[in-house]
Amino acid sequence: MLDSTRKGDHQAVSLLPLSRRRFLAKTSYFGAFYAAAKLIPLPALAAQMTAGSRVSQTPIVDKGFASVRKVGEGLYATISDPSKGFQTLCNGGFLVGKDGALMIEGFGSATGATFQMDALRMVSQVPIKAALDTHYHFDHSMGNGFYAGNGIPLWAHANTPKRIVESYGAMQGADKAVALAPLEKAIKDSKTELARKHREENLGMVTNIFNIVNGTVLALPNHPIDPAKLPMKMDLGGLTAVIESYPGHSGTDIIVRVPEQSVVYTGDLLFSGLYPVCFDPQATVSGWRQTLKTFASWDKDSVFVPGHGPVCGQEGIALFRALFDDIEEQAQKMHKAGVPATEAADLYVVPEKHKNVGIFVWDFSIAPAISKLYAEWGAK
Ligand SMILES: [Zn+2]
């Protein structure tokens, strides 16, 4: 919702002077901070997961803020638990063949990337062919400096370096009070208690992001992936990774999959047990839903390593699609009833059947999903 160039955004934001609007459009992003309590314990997860038996119950390493477990032959998932620390923030993983390894994600800090590299070195000494950011968001890229410092080539969507500079470079050196003033104003202008709560949550999260970004030396991927040239295969020696790009979450989304083992590293195109995060100016609800339809068409025993939340099977894709369905259904009713976009964005009600599904921050998740749907339908 912080992208004020679209229709259907909150009035408080869209009335801001252009410089601030542009700044905000470039500086919004959530962390996984509020999701941790919703993590499902692995045994419970394995029981409900079609592919659960393929995921190792015992991690090879567990540091609290993240653990690493085997999800296939030479395939590992790094799963974050932000309630225990912000070092990794997002999930990732690594693929280890006979000739080389591929690491996934730059994580929320260099400490997070170091943790994953150490885990990789516990199982193999093969050369590291590359690391890869699944997209530009801070919780997937603030640890890039680790790769820079270790001479590891860093791959990402061709637009990722630009988006990092525009979003986070712009935040560095900016006056914090000036940067956050529009969000403070949005709180003051709230017409309902609910709206106020959502705007306050938003300010809290943007403040977190501002602090993290200003405490980080930015490092940019040096190996651009041209989406027009995908899919691309990476031979690691007896293990072939396929790199693909799909629309939905950020405009820079790249996935890595191993079709021979039906394992998919989705980045933030999948949040497992969590509502989708749609705030990005280049997020597209209809495009994302199309992508999920594709994921659903893959092997019924697929293992998905999501950007956030626990490892899942096709049931995780089905739930995520159902969440989009429900948001759309409620938004459609409000749209038909003539509820303005700015009001509708606060009025979604989590149904009983989804009461255990986490929402990171309303204004990064539900509100922009509704705003984008309204924009697709023609805002009122
Ligand atoms: Zn993201």
Boltz pocket constraint, residues with backbone or C-beta under 6 A from the ligand:
constraints:
  - pocket:
      binder: B
      contacts: [[A, 135], [A, 137], [A, 249], [A, 250], [A, 268]]
      max_distance: 6.0
